[in-house]
């Protein structure tokens, strides 16, 4: 049997895996032997040196082994709430283990069993020790000194009916089936240069570490074997990204773009102000891409208010001066309208025609506009992402600008390809993405960044205040309203209790309108309002007809109300860091000094305190994004699987940043040196998208 065939063996053919366990494993994404071997243990325990009960001290996390002296269920005063208790003795002493509300344990534990427990030691009363809800494993007598004890033991995440102990047995059996000369995914030259163990040795030492391995190093996933497997996954991933880029580069653009003095003069004519250095650099990178023979795929990152739109518009001018059309897409109609107003104003003096295509246009007007887009009479079309779908046909589409990628979910380039189009694509986002994530999530996009804010903009002053200081905040707000400014008040939205949130926000809006600021107009936005009602409220605020806006929904990213100078975030402890930073970006969009007040309820959790601290310490979105990633981890950073985050088996995007960088460099170097054929690239990509369960991005 070849090594590949062994790795492809379905798990149901392993001893001890029946149909039910196979189904449980499959739900966790474990179908073949390879899936099982490429799933890291969640942690490692040193059971070669189990701690004697007599030596334990409160506060330690410990592994102990012993016999069950007695066990049973105990009722409590709370109806239906039961506690399962067991007394464990290891010859040096005994302790009590308790499990809260897990009555099924009475069918699992029995007197006389040999068990291993892992948990934090607590002191009960003056002298007795206790483990509460420890992880447990029951050993058979013949297990004695086997793979389950007497060594450093891998502990796997429980999967349905498959316990960590069963998984350990399955992994052990799977490793016995592997040929020692397992074919390696890594090119030999790279493996040797980076002094990495072979694939077989790495798998063996990751699951069943040698006796001299350090538990601390294993639990940091920092041993040579673990690092090798993480690097292997990152390398394969980056190879796929490079292959995908090469495929895209093979598609020629419909028309060559040239930049000459005429184009430069046209751009200067629409510029209302001098560009910052960051804007100049980003524009230079974009224009260089426009002039290449293959389509651009570029991500333009810039903090809220960094001036991305003007950069995108100048790129659009270059395309239009070359006789091409431009589609400018925003995630919502109100944002599309704001872009349309800005772009129309800037292009007023030029010869180019701009149109707004949204769902709210009447059908006769829409037919007329579509005809003009199809004939090329309209050069720039602004709308929502429906622009590249359905009935919109362009005469010659040269550039697509997509604003706020995260909000769109994923735009399929396939829709453009299906129309026979290979335009340049520029994706703009105001949610700065940490470098590690940019390398993976947006791996097939080139990245431009605008770090500084335009001249004359003042950073927003951010203050975290406890509930008890609310009156001070109101006092300050009154001064701002008297000076003619506008104010946002944001309520958190807790999915399970939308009714309560709406009620709280409605009461707040009434309270502010009637008792706190009776001489000013207060508006209310919440998730239960119909779309047209939301639009009306938002427009009234934009127009200055409302002075205070109370909202339970995150105020649309990108909506521009330059006169708004105060943002109050209620229950700030409930918001995520990036979310608060996005909210803060709604103010400070003009020359006035703006303020953001984070009102919180005590007591704060450690994480909430960290989030508020980050907000008051920095207004740099890139710094905020890095801290948010550290606090939350990558899955939550994007919120949904839909964001196109690859499904990694071993890579942790925060922990493994340096390895990801190395893999990125090595893959690029190898790809260039070996220049694979298109057949080779197709083969690489075939398994790659399935392996990382990727959704195409960009």
LUMLUM-678320 format. One record per residue (C-alpha): residue number from 1; residue in three letters; x, y, z. Coordinates in steps of 0.05 Angstrom, whole numbers, plus 32768, in hexadecimal, padded with zeros to 4 digits. Layout:
BEGIN
NUM	Ala	X	Y	Z
...
// end
This chain:
BEGIN
1	Unk	8000	8000	8000
2	Unk	801E	8044	7FED
3	Unk	8028	807A	8021
4	Unk	7FF2	80A5	8000
5	Unk	7FC1	806B	8002
6	Unk	7FD0	8061	804C
7	Unk	7FC4	80AA	805B
8	Unk	7F83	80A9	8034
9	Unk	7F68	806D	805C
10	Unk	7F23	807F	8078
11	Unk	7F23	8080	80C4
12	Unk	7EE9	804F	80C9
13	Unk	7F1B	8018	80B5
14	Unk	7F44	8024	80F4
15	Unk	7F39	7FF3	812D
16	Unk	7F06	800E	815F
17	Unk	7EE5	8040	812F
18	Unk	7E9E	802A	811D
19	Unk	7E6C	8052	80F4
20	Unk	7E57	807E	812F
21	Unk	7E9E	8093	8142
22	Unk	7EAF	809C	80F8
23	Unk	7E74	80CC	80F3
24	Unk	7E8B	80F2	8131
25	Unk	7ED2	80F8	8116
26	Unk	7EB7	810F	80D2
27	Unk	7E90	8147	80F4
28	Unk	7ED4	8160	810E
29	Unk	7EF0	815E	80C7
30	Unk	7F15	811C	80D4
31	Unk	7F08	80EC	809B
32	Unk	7F4A	80CC	8088
33	Unk	7F89	80B5	80AC
34	Unk	7FAC	80F4	8093
35	Unk	7F76	8121	80B2
36	Unk	7F80	80FE	80F5
37	Unk	7FCC	8104	80F3
38	Unk	7FCA	814D	80E0
39	Unk	7FA0	8161	811B
40	Unk	7FCA	8179	8154
41	Unk	7FBD	8165	819C
42	Unk	7F9E	819F	81C3
43	Unk	7FD4	8196	81F8
44	Unk	8006	8165	8216
45	Unk	800A	8148	825C
46	Unk	8049	812D	827C
47	Unk	802F	80EC	8299
48	Unk	8075	80D1	82A2
49	Unk	8078	80FF	82DE
50	Unk	8032	8100	82FB
51	Unk	802E	812A	833A
52	Unk	8023	8105	837C
53	Unk	7FE2	811E	839D
54	Unk	8009	812B	83DE
55	Unk	8034	8160	83BB
56	Unk	7FFC	8189	839B
57	Unk	7FF1	81D3	83A9
58	Unk	7FB3	81FD	8399
59	Unk	7FB4	8224	8357
60	Unk	7FDF	81F1	8331
61	Unk	7FC6	81CF	82F2
62	Unk	7FD8	8187	82FC
63	Unk	7FD3	8140	82E0
64	Unk	7FC8	810B	8314
65	Unk	7FBC	80C0	830F
66	Unk	7F9B	8094	8343
67	Unk	7F64	8064	8356
68	Unk	7F1B	8076	8361
69	Unk	7F0C	8068	83AB
70	Unk	7EC3	807C	83A7
71	Unk	7E96	80A3	8378
72	Unk	7E4D	80B8	8371
73	Unk	7E19	80ED	8361
74	Unk	7E03	8121	8393
75	Unk	7DC4	814C	838E
76	Unk	7DC7	8197	839D
77	Unk	7D93	81C9	83B4
78	Unk	7D8B	81DF	836C
79	Unk	7D56	81B2	834C
80	Unk	7D74	8185	8317
81	Unk	7DBC	819C	8325
82	Unk	7DE8	8162	833A
83	Unk	7E31	815B	834C
84	Unk	7E5A	811D	833C
85	Unk	7E92	8110	836F
86	Unk	7ECC	80E0	836F
87	Unk	7F02	80D4	83A3
88	Unk	7F46	80C4	8383
89	Unk	7F82	80A5	83A6
90	Unk	7FC8	809C	838A
91	Unk	7FEA	807D	83C6
92	Unk	8008	80BF	83DF
93	Unk	7FC5	80DF	83EF
94	Unk	7F7E	80EA	83D6
95	Unk	7F55	8122	83BA
96	Unk	7F0E	8131	83A3
97	Unk	7EFA	813C	835B
98	Unk	7EB7	815B	834C
99	Unk	7E91	8165	830A
100	Unk	7E57	8195	8309
101	Unk	7E17	8180	82E7
102	Unk	7E35	8145	82C2
103	Unk	7E09	810D	82DE
104	Unk	7E1B	80DD	82A4
105	Unk	7E5F	80D3	82C7
106	Unk	7E3E	80A2	82F6
107	Unk	7E3D	8071	82BC
108	Unk	7E87	807D	82AB
109	Unk	7EAC	807D	82EE
110	Unk	7EAF	8040	831C
111	Unk	7ED2	8030	835D
112	Unk	7F17	8012	8352
113	Unk	7F24	8030	830E
114	Unk	7F68	804C	82FB
115	Unk	7F5E	8095	82E4
116	Unk	7F87	80D0	82CC
117	Unk	7F6B	8116	82DC
118	Unk	7F82	815A	82C4
119	Unk	7F6B	819C	82E1
120	Unk	7F78	81D6	8311
121	Unk	7F80	81C6	835B
122	Unk	7F53	81ED	838A
123	Unk	7F53	81F0	83D6
124	Unk	7F11	81DC	83F6
125	Unk	7F0B	81F1	843F
126	Unk	7F4D	81F4	8465
127	Unk	7F70	81B6	844D
128	Unk	7F4C	818C	8419
129	Unk	7F60	8190	83CF
130	Unk	7F2E	818C	8396
131	Unk	7F2D	8189	834A
132	Unk	7EEE	81A8	832B
133	Unk	7ED8	818F	82E6
134	Unk	7F1C	8170	82D7
135	Unk	7F28	814E	8294
136	Unk	7F2A	8103	82A0
137	Unk	7F42	80C4	8280
138	Unk	7F32	807E	8298
139	Unk	7F6A	804C	828E
140	Unk	7F62	8001	8288
141	Unk	7F91	7FD9	82B2
142	Unk	7FB4	7FBF	8275
143	Unk	7FC1	8008	8260
144	Unk	7FF2	800B	829A
145	Unk	8031	8026	8279
146	Unk	8017	802F	8233
147	Unk	800B	806A	8205
148	Unk	7FDC	8088	8239
149	Unk	800B	808E	8275
150	Unk	8054	808C	8289
151	Unk	8067	80BD	8252
152	Unk	8057	8101	8234
153	Unk	8011	80F6	821B
154	Unk	7FEB	811C	81E4
155	Unk	7FA6	8134	81F8
156	Unk	7F74	813D	81BE
157	Unk	7F34	8164	81BC
158	Unk	7EF8	8138	81C9
159	Unk	7ECF	812B	8189
160	Unk	7E88	8112	8197
161	Unk	7E8E	80CC	81B3
162	Unk	7ED8	80C9	81A3
163	Unk	7EFE	80D7	81E4
164	Unk	7F46	80F2	81E7
165	Unk	7F5C	80AD	81FC
166	Unk	7F3C	808B	81BF
167	Unk	7F5B	80BF	8192
168	Unk	7F9F	80B1	81B0
169	Unk	7F96	8067	81A1
170	Unk	7F7F	8077	8159
171	Unk	7FBA	80A5	814C
172	Unk	7FEA	8071	8167
173	Unk	7FCC	803C	8139
174	Unk	7FCE	806C	80FE
175	Unk	8018	807B	810A
176	Unk	8028	8030	810B
177	Unk	800B	802A	80C5
178	Unk	8037	8062	80A7
179	Unk	8074	804F	807E
180	Unk	80B3	806F	809B
181	Unk	80C6	8089	8056
182	Unk	8087	80B4	8052
183	Unk	808A	80E2	8014
184	Unk	8098	8129	802A
185	Unk	806F	8166	8017
186	Unk	80AA	8194	8023
187	Unk	80E1	819A	7FEE
188	Unk	811E	8176	800B
189	Unk	814C	81B2	8001
190	Unk	811F	81DF	802B
191	Unk	8116	81AA	8061
192	Unk	8161	81A0	8068
193	Unk	8172	81EA	8066
194	Unk	813F	81F9	809D
195	Unk	8157	81BC	80C4
196	Unk	8112	819E	80C9
197	Unk	8102	8155	80D9
198	Unk	80E3	8127	80A4
199	Unk	8098	8123	809E
200	Unk	8094	80DE	80BF
201	Unk	80C1	80F2	80FA
202	Unk	809A	8133	8104
203	Unk	8056	810F	8106
204	Unk	8071	80DC	8137
205	Unk	8092	810E	8167
206	Unk	8055	813D	8164
207	Unk	8024	8108	817B
208	Unk	8051	80DE	81A7
209	Unk	808B	810A	81BD
210	Unk	80CD	80EA	81D1
211	Unk	80DD	80E4	821C
212	Unk	810D	8120	821B
213	Unk	80D9	8150	81FD
214	Unk	80C6	818C	8227
215	Unk	807C	8190	8238
216	Unk	807E	81DC	823A
217	Unk	809C	81DF	81F4
218	Unk	8069	81AD	81DA
219	Unk	802F	81D6	81F7
220	Unk	804A	8213	81D3
221	Unk	804D	81EA	8193
222	Unk	8096	81FE	818D
223	Unk	80BA	81BA	8185
224	Unk	80DF	81AC	8144
225	Unk	80AB	8177	8131
226	Unk	806F	81A5	813C
227	Unk	8090	81E0	811A
228	Unk	80A0	81B5	80DE
229	Unk	8056	81A1	80D6
230	Unk	803E	81E8	80DF
231	Unk	8072	8200	80AB
232	Unk	805C	81C8	807B
233	Unk	8014	81DF	807E
234	Unk	8027	8228	8075
235	Unk	8056	8216	803B
236	Unk	8020	81EE	8016
237	Unk	7FEE	8226	8022
238	Unk	801D	825B	8006
239	Unk	802D	822F	7FCA
240	Unk	7FE3	822D	7FBA
241	Unk	7FDD	8279	7FC1
242	Unk	8018	8282	7F91
243	Unk	7FF9	8251	7F60
244	Unk	7FB8	8276	7F63
245	Unk	7FDB	82B8	7F56
246	Unk	8000	829A	7F1B
247	Unk	7FBE	8282	7EFE
248	Unk	7FA1	82C7	7F05
249	Unk	7FDF	82E6	7EE6
250	Unk	7FD7	82BB	7EA9
251	Unk	7F95	82DE	7E98
252	Unk	7FA5	831A	7E6C
253	Unk	7F80	835B	7E78
254	Unk	7F51	8373	7E41
255	Unk	7F78	83B3	7E34
256	Unk	7FBC	83D0	7E44
257	Unk	7FBC	840C	7E72
258	Unk	7FEE	8444	7E67
259	Unk	7FFF	847F	7E92
260	Unk	8018	84BF	7E70
261	Unk	8016	850A	7E7E
262	Unk	7FCE	850F	7E66
263	Unk	7FB8	84DC	7E9B
264	Unk	7FE2	84FE	7ED1
265	Unk	7FC5	8543	7EC1
266	Unk	7F7E	8526	7EC4
267	Unk	7F8D	8508	7F09
268	Unk	7FAA	854A	7F23
269	Unk	7F6C	856F	7F0C
270	Unk	7F3D	8548	7F39
271	Unk	7F6B	8547	7F77
272	Unk	7F4C	8573	7FAD
273	Unk	7F8B	8571	7FD9
274	Unk	7FD1	8555	7FDD
275	Unk	7FD7	850B	7FE9
276	Unk	7FF9	84F1	8028
277	Unk	8039	84C8	801E
278	Unk	8011	8489	802D
279	Unk	7FDE	849A	7FF8
280	Unk	8015	84A9	7FC5
281	Unk	8037	8466	7FD2
282	Unk	7FF6	843F	7FCD
283	Unk	7FE3	8462	7F8C
284	Unk	8028	8454	7F6F
285	Unk	8020	8409	7F7E
286	Unk	7FD9	8408	7F61
287	Unk	7FEC	842D	7F21
288	Unk	8028	83FF	7F17
289	Unk	7FF7	83C4	7F1A
290	Unk	7FC7	83E5	7EE9
291	Unk	7FFF	83E9	7EB6
292	Unk	8010	839E	7EBB
293	Unk	7FF4	836D	7E87
294	Unk	7FD0	8341	7EBA
295	Unk	7F96	8356	7EE8
296	Unk	7FA5	837A	7F29
297	Unk	7F8D	835A	7F69
298	Unk	7F9E	838C	7F9F
299	Unk	7F85	8399	7FE6
300	Unk	7F88	83E2	7FFC
301	Unk	7F89	83E6	8048
302	Unk	7F82	8427	806C
303	Unk	7F65	843B	80AE
304	Unk	7F21	845D	80B1
305	Unk	7F29	84A2	8092
306	Unk	7F6E	8494	8073
307	Unk	7F56	84AB	802E
308	Unk	7F50	846A	8008
309	Unk	7F17	8483	7FDC
310	Unk	7F3F	84BA	7FBA
311	Unk	7F77	8488	7FAB
312	Unk	7F45	8458	7F8C
313	Unk	7F26	8491	7F64
314	Unk	7F69	84A6	7F47
315	Unk	7F74	845D	7F32
316	Unk	7F2E	845F	7F12
317	Unk	7F43	849E	7EEC
318	Unk	7F7F	847B	7ECF
319	Unk	7F52	8442	7EB6
320	Unk	7F1E	8473	7E99
321	Unk	7F53	849D	7E76
322	Unk	7F66	845C	7E54
323	Unk	7F1F	8453	7E3A
324	Unk	7F0A	841F	7E6E
325	Unk	7ECE	841E	7E9D
326	Unk	7ED0	8419	7EE9
327	Unk	7EA0	83F7	7F1A
328	Unk	7EA3	8413	7F61
329	Unk	7E80	83E6	7F94
330	Unk	7E6A	83F2	7FDC
331	Unk	7E49	83C1	800C
332	Unk	7E09	83EA	8018
333	Unk	7DDE	841B	7FF0
334	Unk	7DEB	8456	801F
335	Unk	7E36	844C	8018
336	Unk	7E30	8446	7FCD
337	Unk	7E0B	8489	7FCD
338	Unk	7E40	84AA	7FF7
339	Unk	7E76	8491	7FC7
340	Unk	7E4C	84A9	7F8C
341	Unk	7E46	84EF	7FAA
342	Unk	7E91	84F4	7FB9
343	Unk	7EA6	84D8	7F75
344	Unk	7E74	8503	7F4E
345	Unk	7E8D	8541	7F72
346	Unk	7ED6	8532	7F63
347	Unk	7EC9	851F	7F1A
348	Unk	7E9B	855A	7F0D
349	Unk	7ECE	857F	7EE3
350	Unk	7EE5	8540	7EBC
351	Unk	7EC7	8523	7E7D
352	Unk	7EB2	84E3	7E9F
353	Unk	7E6B	84D0	7EB1
354	Unk	7E5A	84AE	7EF3
355	Unk	7E1A	8487	7F02
356	Unk	7DFC	8469	7F41
357	Unk	7DDC	8425	7F38
358	Unk	7DB7	840B	7F75
359	Unk	7D78	83E4	7F82
360	Unk	7D4F	8422	7F93
361	Unk	7D53	843F	7F4C
362	Unk	7D13	843C	7F24
363	Unk	7D11	8408	7EEC
364	Unk	7D0D	8439	7EB2
365	Unk	7D49	8461	7ECC
366	Unk	7D6E	8421	7ED8
367	Unk	7D63	8409	7E90
368	Unk	7D7C	844B	7E76
369	Unk	7DBB	8448	7EA2
370	Unk	7DC9	83FF	7E90
371	Unk	7DC7	8411	7E46
372	Unk	7DF8	844A	7E51
373	Unk	7E27	841C	7E78
374	Unk	7E23	83E8	7E41
375	Unk	7E32	841D	7E0B
376	Unk	7E6D	843A	7E33
377	Unk	7E4B	847E	7E3A
378	Unk	7E51	8478	7E86
379	Unk	7E99	846B	7E9B
380	Unk	7E93	8462	7EE7
381	Unk	7E5A	843C	7F09
382	Unk	7E51	843E	7F54
383	Unk	7E24	840A	7F77
384	Unk	7E20	83CF	7FA6
385	Unk	7E42	838D	7F94
386	Unk	7E06	837C	7F68
387	Unk	7E2C	83A4	7F33
388	Unk	7E53	8367	7F1A
389	Unk	7E17	8339	7F1D
390	Unk	7DD7	8334	7EF4
391	Unk	7DC6	8364	7EBD
392	Unk	7DFF	8397	7EC0
393	Unk	7E28	8392	7E80
394	Unk	7E65	83BE	7E74
395	Unk	7E83	83D3	7E32
396	Unk	7EC9	83CA	7E4D
397	Unk	7ED1	83C1	7E98
398	Unk	7F19	83D0	7EAC
399	Unk	7F19	83DA	7EF7
400	Unk	7EED	83C2	7F31
401	Unk	7EF4	83E5	7F75
402	Unk	7ED5	83C0	7FAF
403	Unk	7ECC	83E6	7FF0
404	Unk	7ECB	83C3	8034
405	Unk	7EDB	837C	8020
406	Unk	7EC9	835F	8065
407	Unk	7E82	8378	8060
408	Unk	7E79	8359	801C
409	Unk	7E8B	8314	8031
410	Unk	7EAE	82F9	7FF4
411	Unk	7EA8	8314	7FAF
412	Unk	7EB2	82DC	7F7D
413	Unk	7EE0	82F0	7F45
414	Unk	7EBE	82B8	7F1F
415	Unk	7E82	82E7	7F14
416	Unk	7EB0	8316	7EEE
417	Unk	7ED1	82DD	7EC8
418	Unk	7E8E	82C1	7EB4
419	Unk	7E81	8303	7E90
420	Unk	7EC3	82FB	7E6C
421	Unk	7EE2	8333	7E96
422	Unk	7F27	8336	7EB4
423	Unk	7F27	837B	7ED2
424	Unk	7F59	8397	7F04
425	Unk	7F3C	838E	7F4A
426	Unk	7F4A	83BD	7F85
427	Unk	7F2D	83A9	7FC8
428	Unk	7F2B	83E0	7FFE
429	Unk	7F23	83D1	8047
430	Unk	7F21	83FE	8085
431	Unk	7F29	83C1	80B2
432	Unk	7F75	83BC	80B5
433	Unk	7F8A	8373	80B0
434	Unk	7FC6	835A	80D8
435	Unk	7FFF	8345	80AB
436	Unk	7FF8	82FA	80BB
437	Unk	7FB0	82FA	80A7
438	Unk	7FBE	8323	8069
439	Unk	7FF0	82EE	8053
440	Unk	7FBD	82B7	805A
441	Unk	7F77	82D3	8051
442	Unk	7F8B	8303	801B
443	Unk	7FC7	82DB	8004
444	Unk	7FB7	82E4	7FBA
445	Unk	7FAF	832F	7FBF
446	Unk	7FE9	8361	7FC1
447	Unk	7FE2	8390	7FFB
448	Unk	7FE9	83DC	7FFD
449	Unk	7FE3	8402	803F
450	Unk	7FD5	844A	8050
451	Unk	7FED	8455	8097
452	Unk	7FE4	84A0	80A4
453	Unk	7FA6	84CC	80A6
454	Unk	7F9D	8508	8078
455	Unk	7FB9	854B	808F
456	Unk	7F8E	8572	80C0
457	Unk	7F6B	8535	80DD
458	Unk	7F70	8530	8128
459	Unk	7F73	84EB	8149
460	Unk	7F33	84DB	8170
461	Unk	7F3C	84E2	81BC
462	Unk	7F24	84A1	81DD
463	Unk	7F0F	849C	8226
464	Unk	7EF5	845F	824B
465	Unk	7EC5	8473	8283
466	Unk	7E9F	8449	82B6
467	Unk	7E53	844D	82B8
468	Unk	7E58	8479	82F7
469	Unk	7E78	84B2	82CD
470	Unk	7E3E	84B5	829A
471	Unk	7E29	84FB	82B0
472	Unk	7E6E	8518	829F
473	Unk	7E68	84FA	8259
474	Unk	7E23	8518	824F
475	Unk	7E3D	855B	8266
476	Unk	7E74	8558	8231
477	Unk	7E43	8542	81FB
478	Unk	7E16	857D	820B
479	Unk	7E50	85AD	81FD
480	Unk	7E5C	858A	81BA
481	Unk	7E13	858D	81A6
482	Unk	7E10	85D6	81B9
483	Unk	7E4B	85E2	818B
484	Unk	7E23	85C3	8151
485	Unk	7E44	857E	8150
486	Unk	7E20	853A	814A
487	Unk	7E25	84FD	8177
488	Unk	7E20	84B1	816F
489	Unk	7E09	8484	81A9
490	Unk	7E15	843A	819A
491	Unk	7DF5	8400	81BF
492	Unk	7E11	83B9	81BB
493	Unk	7DE8	8385	8197
494	Unk	7DE3	8342	81BA
495	Unk	7DC7	8311	8187
496	Unk	7D9D	82E7	81B8
497	Unk	7D79	8323	81D4
498	Unk	7D6B	8352	819B
499	Unk	7D28	8365	81B9
500	Unk	7D49	837B	81F9
501	Unk	7D7F	83A2	81D3
502	Unk	7D4B	83C6	81AA
503	Unk	7D24	83D6	81E9
504	Unk	7D63	83F0	820D
505	Unk	7D76	841B	81D1
506	Unk	7D2F	8436	81CA
507	Unk	7D2C	8447	8214
508	Unk	7D71	8468	820E
509	Unk	7D5B	8492	81D1
510	Unk	7D1B	84A8	81F7
511	Unk	7D43	84B8	8236
512	Unk	7D77	84E2	820F
513	Unk	7D40	8506	81E7
514	Unk	7D12	8516	8221
515	Unk	7D3F	851E	825E
516	Unk	7D88	8528	824B
517	Unk	7D89	854F	820A
518	Unk	7D40	8567	8201
519	Unk	7D53	85A0	81D2
520	Unk	7D74	8571	819F
521	Unk	7D58	853E	816E
522	Unk	7D68	84F5	817D
523	Unk	7D63	84BD	8149
524	Unk	7D62	8471	8154
525	Unk	7D7E	8439	8128
526	Unk	7D76	83F0	8138
527	Unk	7D77	83AD	8115
528	Unk	7D2B	83A4	8115
529	Unk	7D1F	83E2	80EA
530	Unk	7D0F	83D6	80A1
531	Unk	7D46	83E9	8070
532	Unk	7D23	8427	8056
533	Unk	7D16	8440	809E
534	Unk	7D60	8436	80AE
535	Unk	7D72	845D	806F
536	Unk	7D44	8497	8084
537	Unk	7D62	849C	80C9
538	Unk	7DA9	8498	80AE
539	Unk	7D9B	84CD	8079
540	Unk	7D7D	84FC	80AD
541	Unk	7DBC	84F5	80D7
542	Unk	7DE9	8500	809B
543	Unk	7DC0	853E	8089
544	Unk	7DC7	855A	80D0
545	Unk	7D7C	8555	80DF
546	Unk	7D8B	8528	811B
547	Unk	7DC0	853C	814D
548	Unk	7DC5	84FA	8174
549	Unk	7DC1	84B5	8156
550	Unk	7DB5	847A	8184
551	Unk	7DC4	8438	8161
552	Unk	7DC7	83EE	8172
553	Unk	7DE6	83DB	8130
554	Unk	7E2D	83ED	811F
555	Unk	7E26	842E	80F9
556	Unk	7E35	841F	80B1
557	Unk	7E80	841A	80A4
558	Unk	7E94	8454	8079
559	Unk	7E56	8480	8082
560	Unk	7E72	84C6	8084
561	Unk	7E55	84FB	80B4
562	Unk	7E8F	852D	80BB
563	Unk	7E68	8556	80EE
564	Unk	7E62	851B	8120
565	Unk	7E97	8525	8155
566	Unk	7E83	84F8	818F
567	Unk	7E7A	84AD	8192
568	Unk	7E5E	848E	81D2
569	Unk	7E63	8443	81D6
570	Unk	7E34	8426	820B
571	Unk	7E49	83E5	822E
572	Unk	7E8D	83EB	820C
573	Unk	7EA2	83AC	8231
574	Unk	7E75	8383	8202
575	Unk	7E96	839B	81C2
576	Unk	7ED0	837C	819D
577	Unk	7F0F	83A6	8193
578	Unk	7F0B	83AD	8147
579	Unk	7EC1	83BC	814D
580	Unk	7ECE	83F5	817D
581	Unk	7F05	8410	8150
582	Unk	7ED6	840F	8114
583	Unk	7EA2	8435	813D
584	Unk	7ED5	8468	8153
585	Unk	7EE5	8473	8109
586	Unk	7E9F	8491	80FF
587	Unk	7EB7	84D1	8122
588	Unk	7EF5	84FB	8116
589	Unk	7EE7	8503	80CC
590	Unk	7EEF	854E	80CB
591	Unk	7F1B	8585	80E9
592	Unk	7EF7	8583	812D
593	Unk	7F16	855F	8169
594	Unk	7EEB	8520	8172
595	Unk	7EE0	84F5	81AF
596	Unk	7ECD	84AC	81BB
597	Unk	7EB2	8499	81FF
598	Unk	7EB2	844F	8212
599	Unk	7E7F	8448	824B
600	Unk	7E88	8406	826F
601	Unk	7E67	83DF	82A8
602	Unk	7E94	83C2	82DF
603	Unk	7EAE	8390	82EE
604	Unk	7ED7	8387	82AE
605	Unk	7EF3	8345	8296
606	Unk	7F3E	8345	8288
607	Unk	7F30	8342	823D
608	Unk	7EFF	837C	823F
609	Unk	7F33	83A5	8266
610	Unk	7F67	8395	8231
611	Unk	7F38	83AB	81F9
612	Unk	7F28	83EE	821B
613	Unk	7F71	83F9	822A
614	Unk	7F84	83EE	81E1
615	Unk	7F4E	841F	81CB
616	Unk	7F67	8456	81FA
617	Unk	7FB0	8449	81E9
618	Unk	7FAF	844B	819D
619	Unk	7F86	8463	8162
620	Unk	7FB1	843D	8130
621	Unk	7F84	8409	810F
622	Unk	7FBE	83DC	80FD
623	Unk	7FD5	83DA	8145
624	Unk	7F8C	83CD	815B
625	Unk	7F86	8394	8129
626	Unk	7FC5	8372	8143
627	Unk	7FAD	8377	818B
628	Unk	7F68	835F	8178
629	Unk	7F85	8322	8155
630	Unk	7FAF	8312	8193
631	Unk	7F72	8319	81C0
632	Unk	7F3F	82F3	8195
633	Unk	7F63	82C5	8165
634	Unk	7F59	82C4	811A
635	Unk	7F16	82A0	8115
636	Unk	7EF3	82D7	813D
637	Unk	7F1A	830E	811C
638	Unk	7EF2	8307	80DD
639	Unk	7EB4	82EF	8100
640	Unk	7E9F	82BB	80CE
641	Unk	7EBA	8281	80A5
642	Unk	7E9F	82A7	8069
643	Unk	7ED9	82D7	806C
644	Unk	7F01	82A3	8046
645	Unk	7F30	8292	807F
646	Unk	7F53	8251	806B
647	Unk	7F45	8216	8098
648	Unk	7F89	8206	80B6
649	Unk	7F95	81C5	80DB
650	Unk	7FD3	81DB	8100
651	Unk	7FE2	8223	80F3
652	Unk	7FCE	8255	8128
653	Unk	7FD1	8299	8106
654	Unk	7FE6	82BD	8145
655	Unk	8018	828A	8161
656	Unk	8039	8277	811F
657	Unk	8044	82BB	8100
658	Unk	808F	82B3	80F6
659	Unk	8087	826E	80D7
660	Unk	8052	828A	80A7
661	Unk	8082	82C0	8091
662	Unk	80BA	828D	8086
663	Unk	808A	8260	805F
664	Unk	8074	829B	8035
665	Unk	80BC	82AC	8022
666	Unk	80D1	8264	8016
667	Unk	8095	8254	7FEB
668	Unk	80A0	8292	7FC0
669	Unk	80EA	8280	7FB7
670	Unk	80DB	8237	7FA6
671	Unk	80A2	8249	7F76
672	Unk	80D0	8278	7F51
673	Unk	8109	8247	7F4D
674	Unk	80DF	820B	7F37
675	Unk	80AD	8231	7F0A
676	Unk	8078	81FA	7F08
677	Unk	8050	81EB	7EC8
678	Unk	8007	81FE	7EC2
679	Unk	7FF5	81B4	7EC8
680	Unk	801D	81B1	7F09
681	Unk	7FFA	81F0	7F22
682	Unk	7FB5	81D3	7F12
683	Unk	7FC6	8194	7F39
684	Unk	7FDF	81BC	7F74
685	Unk	7FA0	81E7	7F75
686	Unk	7F70	81AC	7F6E
687	Unk	7F7F	818F	7FB3
688	Unk	7F91	81D2	7FD1
689	Unk	7F4D	81F5	7FD2
690	Unk	7F2C	81B7	7FEF
691	Unk	7F64	81AE	8023
692	Unk	7F5D	81F5	803E
693	Unk	7F12	81F8	8032
694	Unk	7F1D	823A	8012
695	Unk	7EEB	826B	7FF7
696	Unk	7F07	8297	7FC2
697	Unk	7F16	82DD	7FDA
698	Unk	7F19	831F	7FB6
// end
